[in-house]
């Protein structure tokens, strides 16, 4: 048989592969055995959303590219997707490629077999043409087959193709697909050819590791049998997800290990998972490449520049982080951080043991690298890891205020446990720094203990710094007035550094905003933003934008707050030379909060996945806000079981982080009460509200939840309404207004007015209540502020149904219709010639409740004669003669 001629010289590496064609029936029979579809493992997780993506790609001339590192279940996901599409085995072919397929002739033979082209058809193509010509003729032949059916061709392990001649054929195959064929490419690495043309034609769909990894809920579903049989606890599954981040193969291996052996080990120490990491993930690497990976794993985050800065303290470099990613290893690019990346936590933990020689020197180089760039939090972290005590004290002394907002709280708190006690005694500034770290982490008691332990010389030398720190602690505890006084005292001393002034101005801005002094809060925020620009600290600038957005949220300006947050995020993402900080996470979380208030749940959910994970990794207290929003979203969607799961997880996380209870208990108890009310479990809701009483009486305003005091009061009102105690409900509502005076946050104002509408329905009738409700709807629609309506759905359901037709038309009314599942009703054809007045409507509703004329007179504070007059007029207008007939007719007309 004559070989194909590719028409050009090949690289020397593949010269022999490009010449000669192994042909014949025997070779074809051997290659035909390679067409094996992977079997989906028994007990595999059902993933309908992923299946839909795969099915959507199976269009004429469509291409699906599945790229993820080893162990992400690429082949099994595609196989399950093809089965879900209802494709019979005759409708698709699966080719698992290997390194021997880097011969163009062998590759063409595989394609020929997969496309069911007969040997005679293939032989007729050999007339001295190029490989490209041969492939083109094969595709034409396939398309012209008389009974040709639509098929899908799957090429697995595409990363094994490196021969330029074969790569060119693969690109031609994908580009020139016939109408009756689609293709799926599975690879650990990026495709070796350009694909933008296919994407512009909407012919290419990509699936990455983020789509293939299990979500937290899927992880719980995957381990549900073990959870039900008490072989695993929910906390263990939670920790397992955090360690693996949903990496499917390690999770599947661990499930098998538990089924075989009840003695649990940490996932990274399990024998089958160790073999998987060693042989499958790292098996084809050189010793130099493995050493490079172990050094990268020593760093929380890494970039090529940082890695190369460690060169004097490390052996031969096998590759840099960007090359490791291109090699198909489980590293993730940090969103918005350019080429900064991090390992999957499971692989990182496994690579870190045992410690490589030269560890302390490398940590010292990393500390100096960050220090040269003014990134003091990272510089301090790696100085502590290096064990260089003098360097730790120097950084703490020179950059203590810069550490205040640097905010890698998780790393600094982990290092705190191994920090020698004499080191804190040597440096008052280091003690102050760690007091800040505890305060940022919500551990206020520990923060106070550190500064209270300073001797008189330290207290005097750092008086203004300690005042600033005390102001921050007081604000975190919710003591608004005391925090404001202490912040003013710190600023009046005049010797605070730029960043010390910055954080103190932010404390002032937060305290002023919480007390409803929005203009003064904005002035303090402007001062903080100016100081952040002077310091050249983009992380602090992000926090200043966050504070500004919180002021606008307090005023109810959702649209402007969203604009501020999105602009702040765009600006923050431009700085690519360092890891992300809490400032950006807080911007994202508050954007989620705005989206929640506006009922944009899908957008909020997508953003929560990213910022929630980062908040957890950096130990940012904003995670409590993220979990609270999760609870509210589940509640709005009617998934109350999931809502309680999130409450439990938040409670466990806060306890594990040793956060002061004053920060999270009122939030979680309020969420519990809200969920119990949604389930009409009044007694359970009452128990939660009772636990809130001390926090209500204290009047604390948490920094993350500035509307909390008003909402706690509203929760008491809702409980009173559920019990039918309308007198107490009215008294509590009036108490809220008296306490806030004219400084009530707009979100709390909406809750109060909606509850007033519910009370008015009981006290004055539906007409008055609907007028109040219609006014609130008109005002809330300006900002699409729908969250209070979602929260009070049980209380408002009847009112909204009756008054829906009176609401102004527009997107807000449509959103309310979806939320309450109501539509505009067509007016009754026999409407009254003379309408019922407001007072008559009130009397009519009390008649319908079965009250006597005297009881109605007592309730409305009018004479018995007036009640009888109203009753006669009602009967006349309704054209009836009795109370019973009036009630029936009023219901027919929709008046009741």
N, C-alpha and C positions, 0 to 999 in steps of 0.2 A: 504494500500500500504506500502511496506517495504521501509525504508529510505536507501539512499546510505551510505556506510561506507567509511570514508576517510582513514581509516587504521592507523591514528595517533591522538595523543591528540592535541587539538587546544588551542590557547591562551584563557585565561579565558574570555577576553573581548568578544570573538566571540564563546564561548562554546555553547550557546543556538542556535546560527545561524548555527553551524556546525552539529547539530543533528536534525533530523526530516525533512521530505520533504513534503511541501504542494503540493498536487497533485490533480488531478481530472479535469474533463472537465470544471467545473466552474472556477477554478483557471486559467486554460489555456486560457479560454475565456477572463478573466480579464487581463491577461498578454498580450494577443494578441492585446489588445487595445493600448499597449505601443509602438507598431511598427508604429510610425507616422513620416513621412518625413517632416522636417521643410519647410515651404513655404518661398521662396525667396521674400523679401519685394518688393512692387511695386516701381519702380524708383531706384532699386539697381544699383550700378556701375558695368558696364561690365568690367571684368578683364581677358582677354584672356591669358595673361602670367601665371597667377595663375591657371587658368583652365588647362593649358597644364601640369603643374607640377602634378596636381591631376590625370589627365588622364594617365600620364606616370606611375603612381603607380599602376594602375589597370591591373596588369599582374598576371598570375597564381602564387599563393603562395606569392604574393607581399603584403607588409604592408606599410601603410602610417600613420605616427604619426604626428598629428597636436597639437602643444602645445603652448598656449598663455594665458595670463590673461583674466579675464572677459571683455567682450565687444569688442573683436577683430574680431568678425564675423566668428568664426571658423566653426560653423554649417552651416551658410548660404554659406560660401565659398565652403565647401565640397558639399553641395546640388547643388550649381550652377555648380560645376565641374562635378558632375555626370550627370547633364542634358546636359552639353556641350559634354560629352562623348557619348551621344545618348543612354544611358541605359534606357530601359523601366522599369516601376515599378516592374515588375516580376523579373528583373535581380539583384535587390539589396534589402537589408533589413536594416532598421534603428532602432536601439534599444537605447533609452535614459535611461541610468542607474540612479538609485538613491541610497540613503543610505540603503534602505531595501533590495537591491540586494546583500548584503554582506553574504548571505547564499549560500553555494555551490550548494545546491539542487535547489534553486530558480534561480541562475545564469545559471545552466545547463538547466533548463526548458525554460528560455528565449532564450538561444542559440538554443535549439531544435525547438522552435516555429519559430525563425528567419530562420532556415535552412529548414523549411517546413518538418520536420520529423514527421510522424504520431504518435499519442498516442500509438498505438500498438507497434511501433518500439521502443519507449522510454520505455514502460513497460517491454519489453523483455530483457532490459539491467539489470534489477534488480535481480541479483543473489548473492548479498553479496559482490560484488567487490568494489573497491575504486572509488572515484569520478574521479580520473585520468583514470581509466579503462573505466568508463562510457563515458567520453568525447572522448576517443580514438575510442570506438565502434561507437559513434555517427558520428564522422568524416568519418570513413570507410563507414558507412551506407549512408552518404551524397554523397560520391564519387561514390558509386555503384548504385545510383539511375538510373533507366533505361533511363529516358529522361532528365538526369541532364544537366542543362545549366550553363555556367560560371556565377558566381554571386559575388557581393561585399557585405560584411557584415560591417556595420558601428556601432561601439560602442561609443556612445556619453557620456560625463560626466564621463570618466574613473576615474577621481580624487575621485569619491565616493566609489571606491573599496579599502578597507583597510584591509579586513580579509586575513591573509596569505594564507588560504586555497583557497580562491577565486582568489587571485593574482597568485597562482601557476597554477590554471586552465587557467587563462588568458594567462600566459606565454606559457603554453602547446598549447593552441589554436593558438597563433600567430606562434609558432615554427613549429607545425605539420599541417599547413594548407594543405588541399588537392589541387590537381592540378586545380580543377575547382572553386577555391574560392580565393578571395583576401580580405584583411581586412583593415579598416580605424579606427584608434583609435583617439578620440578627448578628450583632457584633459587640465585643467588649470595648471597641475603640471607635473613634469617629470614622466616617467613610473617607477613603483615600482619594476622593474626587469631588469636584464642586457640585453643589445641588441647588444653588439659588434659582436656576432656571426652572427646575421642577417645582420648587416652592411657589414661584411666581405664577405658574400654571395651575396651582392648587392640586398637584398630582402627588405631593409627598407629605406624609404625616409622620411626625417623630414621636417616639415614646422613650423617655429617659428613666433614670433610676428613681426620680421623685414620683413617677406614676406607678412604678412597679413595687416599690417598698410598701409594706403594710402600714396603714394608719393605726393610730392607737386603738380605735374601736375595732378595726379588723384583727388586731393582735388579741384583743379580748375575745373576739368571736373564735379565733383560731384555737385558743386555749380553753374555750368554754367547757369542754368535757372534763378537763383536769380541774377546773375551778369548781364545777358541780360536784366532783368526787372528792373535793378538799385536798387534792394532791398539790395544788398551787393556790395561794391566796391572791386576792386582787392587788395587794401591794407588791407581791412578787412579780406579777405580770406587768404592773406599772414600771417597776425597776428594770425588768427584762426589756421592755420597749425602749426605755431611756438608754440602755446600754447598746442595743442593736440598731435603734432608730428604724425598726421595721425591716431589717435585712432578712429576706424570706428564708434562705437556706439555713443559716444558723438557728433561726426560730424553729424550723421543721426538725433539724437535728436534735435540738434541745428537747422538743416534745417527745421524740423517740427515746431519748436517754431517760427521761422521767418515767415513761411507760415501762422501761426495762429495769430501772434501778430507782428505788424510792429515796435513796440517799442523795440529796441535792448538793451540787457543787455550783460555785459561780459559773456563769455561762462561759467566760473566757478560759476556765480551767477544765471544761468538759472535754474528754478525750476525742470524741468524734469531731467536735468543733475545732479543736487544736489541729487535728489532721487536715480538716478542710482548709484552714487558714494557711497551714504550712505547705500543703501539697497542691491545692487547687488555686488559691489566691496568689501565693508567692512562689509556687513551684518552678516557674520558668525564669526566675531572676538569678542574676549572678550574685556572688557573695558581696561585691561592692555595692550593688543596688540594694541588697537587703540591709546593709549597714547604713546606707543613706536613709532608708525608710525608718529605721530605728531612731536615728538622730532627729528626723522630722517629727516623730511621735513624741519626743521629749518636749516639744513646743506645743502650746495650746493651738496657736494659729501660725502659719508659716507662709513665707513668700520666697521667691528665688533669691532676692537681694539679702534678706535676713539669713537664709540658709548658707549662702556663700560667705557671709560675714563670719561664720563659725569655722571656716576652713582651717585656720591655724590649730584648732583643737579637735580635728576629726581626721580619720583615715581617708583613704582614697574615695573620691566622690563618684558614686555610680550614676546618679542622675539627680536633677534638681526637682522641686515640687511640681513645676509645670510639666516636666517630662514624665513624672510618675502618673499624673492625671491622664496624659495622652496615652500612657501605656495600658490604661484600662483598670487602674487600681481604685479602690473605694475612697477617694478623696472628693470633697465637695468644695466648689468655689463659694466663698462668702459673698452673698448677694450685695452688690454695690461696692465691693472692695477690690475690684480689679483682679489681680492674680493671687490674692490671699486665699488660702484654702485650709481645710482641716480634715482630719481623718474621721472615718466612722469610729465612734467610741470603742466598740468591741475590738477592732483591729488595733487601735491606738493602745489600749490597755495590754493587749497581748504582746505588742512590739516593745513596750516599755520595760518588760521584764525578761532577762536580768538587765541591770543598768550597765551601759557601755562605759568603758574606761574613758576618762576625760570629761565626765558629765559636768563637774563643777566648773571646769574651765569654759565649757561651751555656754553654760548659764551666765558666766561672767561676761563673755563676749556679747551675748544677747542683751544683757542689762546695759552695757555701754552703748550698743547700737541704738536701743530705744532712747537712752539718755541723751545721745547726740541730737536726736530729733525732738527733744522736749516732751517725750511721751513718758512722764514720770510714773504713772501707775504700772505700766509694763516694766519700766526700768527697775522699780522697787521689787516687783514680783520676782524677776529673774535674779536680782541681787540676793534676795532671801533664799532662793533655791541654790545659789552658788555657795552660800555659807559665808560670804564676805561681810562680816559684821561691820567693819569700818565703812564699807561702801553703802550698806543699808542705812547707817546713821547719817552719812553724808547726803544721800538722796532725800531722806526724811527731813533733814535740816534745810536743804536748798529748795526743795520743791514740795513742802508740806501742803501748801494751799493748792498747788496744782493737782495734788492727789485727791482733793475733796470731791471733784467731779469726774475723776478719771474712770471710776466706776466699774472696774472688774471686781465687783464685790465677791463673787464666788471664789476666785483664785486667792484673793487677799485673806478671806476668812479661812480657807483651807490652810494657808500658810500660817495663820495665827496660831493654830494648834501646835505647830512644831517650832514656834518662835521662842528662843531662850528668854526666860524671865528677866535675866540680867540685862538683856538688850533693851527692853522697855525702860528699865531703871536708868540706863546710861543716857537715854535721849527723851527729854520731855516732849519734843516735837513728834517723835515716833509714837509715843503714847497718845498724843492728840490725834495723829493720823489714824491710829487704830480705833480711837473713840469715834472718829468720823465714819470709819468703815462699818462699825457696829451700828451706828445711827442710820446710815444709808440702808443697811440690811434690816432695819426695823427692830434691832436688839437694843432698845433704849436703856434698859437697866444696866446692861454690860457697858454701854457707852458712858453712862454716868459714873459707874464704878471706876473706870480708867481715869477720868478727869478729877474725880474726888480723891483719888489716890496720889495726886501730884502734891509735892511739898510746897510750902509757902514761896520759896524762890521761883519755882516753876509757875505757880499761879500768878505771881506778880509780873514775871517776864512775859507771859503769854496771855495777859488779862483780856485783851480785845479778841484774840483768837478763841479763847474759851467762851466769851460772851456770844460770839458768832455760832459756836458749836451748840451752846445751850439753847440759843434761839431756834436752831434747826431741830433739836430734840423736842422742844416744846411744840413746835409746829407739827412735827410728826405725830406727837401724842394728841394733837387736836386742840391744844390750848392757844387759841388765836390771839387773845389780848396779851397774854404773858409773852408769847413769841414776838409780837410786834414791839413790845417795850424792850425786850432783851436785844432785838436786832437794832433798834435805834441807839441803844447804849453802846453796842459794838461799833457802829459807824461813827458815833460821836468821839470815840477815842482817837481816831485819825491815823492810826498806825497799822491798819490792816493792809495786806497786799492787794493787788488788783483782783486776784481770784478770790481772796477772802471777802472783799467788798462785793464781788459778783454774787457769791452764794448768799450773802446776807441780804442783798437787794432782792434776790429771788424769794427768800423767806418772807420779806416784807410784802412783796407782790402777792404771794399766795395767801398770806394772812389778811391783807386788805380785800382781796377778792372774796375770801370766805365770809368776811363781814359785810359784803355788799358794797364796798367803797370802790367801785370799778374804775373811776377816773384816777384815784390815787394809786390803785394797783397798776394801772397802765403806766403811770409815771415811773414807778419803781421798776417795772419791767423794761421800760426804755433805758433806764440807767444800767440795768443788768446787761442788756444787749450791747450797749456801748462799751462796757467793760470787757465783755466777751470778745468783741472785735479788737480792742486794744491788746488783749492777751493773745490774740491769734489762735484762739481755741474754738474750733468748729463744734466740738462736742458741747461746750457751754453755750454756743450760739443756738444749737439745736434745742437745748433746754429752755433758752429764753423764748424761742418761738413756741415751744410747748406751753410755757407759762402764759404767753399772749393768747394762745388758742383757748386755754382754760378760762380766761377772762371773758372771751367772746361766747364761750359755751354757757357761762354763768348768766350772761345777758340774753341768751337764747338765739344768738346769731349763728345758726348752724352752717349756713352756706359760707359765710365769711371765715368761720373757723376751719371749714374744710379747705378753703383756698389757702389759708395760712399754713396748714399742716402739709398739704401737698407741695407747696413752694419750699417749705423747710426741708422736706425729705429730698426734693430734687437738689437743693443746695448741699445738703449733708452728703449725698452720694457722690459728689464731685471729688471729695478728698479720698483718694484711693490708697494712700501710703500707710494706713494703719487699720487695725481691727475696728469693728463697729463698737459704739459705746451706748450707754443707756439712753442718751439723748435721742438718738434715732429710734430706739425701741419705744420710748414714750411718745414720740410723734406718731408712730404707727398705731400704737394702742389707742391714742385719742382720736385718730382717724377712724379706727374701728368703732369707737364710741359714737362718733358723729353718724357713721353709717347705720349703727343700731338705732339711734334716735330717729332716723329717717326711714327705718324699715327696710334698708337695703341689705338683707341678711346674707345673700350669696356673696356679695363683695366683701362683707365683714368676715364671713367664714374663711374665704381664701386668704385674706390678710392675717387673720388670727393664727393660721397654721405657721406662718413664718415668724411673726413677732412673738407669739406665745412660746415657741421653742427657744428663741434667742433669749427671752426674758428668763426662762428656766435655766439656761446654760450660764448666764451671767449673774444669776441669783438676784434679779431685779424684782423688787416688790410689785412692780407693775404686773407681774404674773397674776396677782390676786385680782386685779381689774380684768385681765384676760379671762380668767376662770369665771368671774362674776358675769361677764357678758355671755360666755358659753351657757351658763345656767339660764340667763334671760332668753337667749335664743331658743334653747330647748323648751322652755316654758311657753314661749309664744307659738311654737310649732306643735304644742301638745304632747311633747315627749318628756313627761314629768319624771319617769324612771331615770332617763339619762341626766336630767337636771339634778336629781339627788346624787347620782354618781359623781358629777362634777363638784358638787358641794363637798362630798366626802373626800375627794381627791385634794381639793383646796385646803381642807382642814388638815389632812395628813401632811401636805407640803409645808404649811405654815408651822406646824409643830416640829417637823424635821429641821426646818430652818431656824428654829428657836426664836421665832418672831413674837414680840409682846402681844398678848391676847387682845389688848385694847385696839390693836390695828385691824384684826380680822374677825373677831367674835361678833361684833355688831353687824358687820357686812353679811356674814354667813347665816346668822340667826334671822336677819331680815329676809334673806333669800329663801330660807326654809319656810318662814311664815308666808311668804308670797306663794310658794308652791303648795303649801297645805291649803291656803285659801282657794287656789285654783282647783283643788280636789274636793272642796267643800268640807274639809276636815277641820272644823272650827276649833275643837278642843286642842288639837295638835298645834294649830296656828297660835292659839292663846298661850300655850306653853312657851313657844318661841318668842312671842311678844313680851311675855313676862321676863324673860332673860334680857330683853332689850331695855327694861325699865331703868337700870342704873346708868346706862349710856345716854338715854334720853334725858334723864335728870341732870347729868353732868354737862350736857350741851356741847360735847367735843365735836370738832369739825375735822374729820380725817383729810389729809392732804390729797389722797387719791380719790376720795368720794366727798367733795365739798357739799353736795346736796343731802348727805346722809341724815343730819338731824331732822330736817323737814320731812324726809321720806319715812323716818322712823315714826314721827308723829302721825303721818298719813296712814301708816300701817295700823296704828291704834284705832284711827277713825274707821278703817276698813273692817277691823275686828268688831267694833261697836255696831256697825251696819249689819254685819253678818249675824250678830246676836239680836238685832232689832232694837238696840238701845240708841235711839236717834237723838235723845236729849244730850247724852254724853258725847256723841259724835259731833254734834253742833258745837258744844263747848270746847272740845279739843281743836276743832278747826279754827275757831275764833282765837284760841290760845296761840296757834301757829302764827296767825297774822299779827297778833300783838307783839310776839317776840321778835319777828323779823322787821316789823314796822314797814318802811318803804324799801328795804334792801333784800327783798325775797328773790332768790334765783328763779329764773323763768321756768325751769323744769318743775320746781316745787309749786310755783304759781299755777301751772296747768293742772297738776295733780289736785291741788286744793279746789280749784274752780270746778273740775269734773266731779269731785266728791260733793261739792255744794249742789251741783245739778241733781245728783242722786238723792240728797237730802230734801231738796225742793220738791222732788216727785212725791215724797212721803208727806211733806208738810203742806204744800200748796197746790199739788196736782201736776199732771204731766205737761200741761201747756207751759207753765212757768219754767219747769225743768228743761223742756225742749228749747225754750228761748235761750236759756243759759248755755245749753249744750251747743246750739247753733252758733252762738257768739264765740265760744272757745274753738270750735272747729274752724271758723273763718280766720281767727288769729293764728292758730297752729298751722294752718295750710300755707301761710306765707313762708315758713321755713321747713315745711313738710315734717313737723315735729310730731311723729306718730307714736313714739314709745309710751307716753302716758296712757294712750288709748289701748295699747297692747297690754300694759300692766293691769289696767282696770277693766278688762274685757268682761269679767263675770258681773261686776257691778253695773256696767253700762249697757249690757246686751239689750235689755228691754227698751231703754231710752233710745238707743241708736236705731233699733228696728222701727220704732214708731216715728222718729223724727228724721229718718234718712232722706226723705223727699225734700226736706227744708234746707239741707246742706247745699252750699254753693257748688255748682258743677266744676269738675277739674280732676287732676291726678290724685289730689288728696282724698276727695270723696271716693274715687275708684279704689284707692288703697284701703280706705275704711270699709268699703263694701266687701273687699276680699277678706279683710281681717275678721269682720263680723258675719260674713256670709249672708249679706242682704243685698237686694237690688231695689231700684226705683219701682214703686208700685203705680199702676195706672189709676188715675183718679176715678172714684165711683161715678158711674153715669148719672145717678140720681142724687147728686149733691144737694145739700140743704139750700133752700131759697134764702133763708136768713141764718147766718152762721151762729154757732154757739159762742158766747163771750168767754173771756178768760175766767171770770168769777163763776159763770155757769158751768164751765168745764171742770173747775175744781169741785163744785157741788156734785156734778154728775159722777165723777170718779169716786167720791166718798159714798154716794148712793150705791155704786157698783160693788163697793166693799162691804155693803150690808149695814152701814151705820144708820141710826134713826135720825129724824130731823133735829131732835134736841142735841144728839151727839155731834152732828155736823155743825150746829150752831156753836157748841162749846169749842170744837176743834178750830173753827175759822174765826172765832171771836166776833160773831155777828148774832143778831137777834133771831129768835125762832120764826118770827113773821117774815124776815128777809129770806130765810132758807125756803119757806113755803112758796114765796113769790118766785124765787129762782127755779124751784121744782116745777111750778105751773108753766113757766116760760119754756123750760126744757121740753116738757111734754108737748107743748104747742108747736115748737119748732121741729120736733121729731115726729109730730103727727101721731102720738100715742096717747093712751089714757091711764096707764099705770106705771109704777116703778119697774116692774118686771119687763114690760114691753119696751120701756125706755132703754133699759140695759141691753136687751137683744138688738134693738134698732141701732144703738150707738156702736155696738160691736160690728154690725154689718157695714156701717159707714167708716169703720176704722178709727172712731173717736176714742175707743178704749183698747 
